[in-house]
Structure formats: structure tokens, C-alpha cells
Amino acid sequence: MPAPIRIEYRAQPSLLTFVSQMWRPSRGFSADGRLPDIQARWRGQRASPRQRADFFRLSGLPAGEQLSILYPHTVSFPMLMAVLSHPAFPLPIWRVLQVRNRLTQHEPIAPDAVLDFTVRTGERRLLEKGAEMDLLVRADCGGRTVWEGVNTFYARGRFAAAGSADATAPASPGVAGTAVNEWRMPAHGRWRYGRLSGDVNPLHMSDWYARRSGYAGAFTHPQRAIGQCLGHLGAVHHAPMQLDTWIKGPVFYGAKVSLRSEPRPAEHVFALHVEGDARPAIVGRFVTPSIHRETST
């Protein structure tokens, strides 16, 4: 059995950490069906006022007395990229797509909080036409776990023998509500957000590259588009809070988008549509104490 891999960072992982590994050959999945035991830690993360201002401005979120649930998700993303690009990871990073996230904020996080992040590999599931892999993230502050995330990545391919798939991807909720907001997705700040999130995939940066890859143009980082949705819904500064998101398609820079919203008894669901497409690009669901209070009344 391979030895566990432990990585310690004193600062945000450098982009060179994983860019140099992007085109390495694939090792493939192990026979036991598990992901390699990789764990990365980054202690003492504290954003500068400029970084926080960039995060709020680019995400479309208003600054407040606590950080958004998306802040730890964004600033810890370079660690996920480093794990995905590690030579021991079974697939090269360019083959995997972020498709789903479950974020849980347990208590408020002050803007100047010092966070200790841990990222580790989780479960692998074989689907009929691909495989899903989870990376688990935890943020501690003062010895308490204040935030957790499950980040699910998907790789297309025939990893299971015929009829041997062991899972199906959970379906996103349907959103029947009418459009509550319309706006154009901002086209500026691509590189600034890329530096914040550690995700410098050229599909997010270059229209030329995106078109060469079969897309209409470059598209925004999913975290940024989700932030725009939460900002328009006024669901920014809640703790505790759980947020589930499904990333179904690209949200192009400068595209006209519409946000559908549907409050339900125990949750609030939303969907972001691009240029009138009937199929949503992003679907989300969040639960906050206020929703539970409304349910009990």
C-alpha cells in the first residue's frame, strides 16, 4: 500500500507548483478503487485588505463584518489545484472538471481571521461514463473548525467495465421560479481572480484559447459566478449556512445572465441561465437559520 503523502505550505501554493505538472502522463486508478492518501496543509492564512477588497469586488459580494461562505472556498482552491496536479494523483489535472460543491460554514469568520487549511483526498466513484473524485477541505480558526467543503471533480471516460458502475451523480434540484435578476457577467478581473483562486486555466483567461477549444469565448471561474448569484439574492453573510452548487456549463464573460429563485420551506434554490438558454449553467441550494425559522412559524 503506497505511503501517505503529506505536504506543508507556509504560504499560498505557487502557480508554478501545479502548472509544471499539468501535462504529466496519467497513472490511472489503483486496483483497490481508492484515491491515493494525499493531505496538504496551509497554516496561518490571512488575507490582506487588498486581497479581501478584490474578492468582494470581483465576486459581486458586499463587504461586511464577516466573510462570505465563498471566501474560504476561493482562497483554498490553490491547494486543491496542487493536490490534483500532484504526480501521485491518478489523472492529470487537465482531464478533470469541477462539477459540484458542498460548502458548510459553522460560525462567522472575521475579515482578519487567521485560518489553517487542510485539504485531503476523499472518495472516488465510478459512473457509467466517467468517474467522480472528492477533495475535502477544512478551515480551522483558533483551534475550531469554522468551515468545511466537499469539492467534486469529474473525469469523462470508461473507467468501469460494462455494467460495473457503482454510483450515479446526484441530481440537481429543479428551479421553477421566475427570473428575479438580469445582468451582464463582468468581463474584467480575470487574472486578479485567477491569482486569488489559483485557477489560471486559459479557458478562464483567453478568448482565443477558449474558441480554439470549442467554446464561444472565455468563461468566468465558477466561484465568481456563484458569488454573483449570492450577491443578487442577498445571501452573503449567514453563519451557520450550507451551500450546495452544481456547475453544469460555462458562464461567459460579458454574457447576459438571468437568475431564477425559488424559496422553499426548508431551503432556497436558484439557477443561473446564460443568454436565455433553457438549461441552467449553475444550480444552487442554500440553507440558513432564517429559512429554518420561517419553516417553524
Secondary structure, 3 states (H helix, E strand, C coil): CCCCEEEEECCCCCHHHHHCCCCCCCCCCCCCCCCCCEEEEEEEECCCHHHHHHHHHHHCCCCCCCCCCHHHHHHCHHHHHHHHCCCCCCCCHHHEEEEEEEEEECCCCCCCCCEEEEEEEEEEEEECCEEEEEEEEEEEECCEEEEEEEEEEEEECCCCCCCCCCCCCCCCCCCCCCEEEEEECCCCCHHHHHHHHCCCCHHHCCHHHHHHCCCCCCECCHHHHHHHHHHHHCCCCCCCEEEEEEECCCCECCCEEEEEEEECCCCEEEEEEECCCCCCCEEEEEECHHHHHHHHC
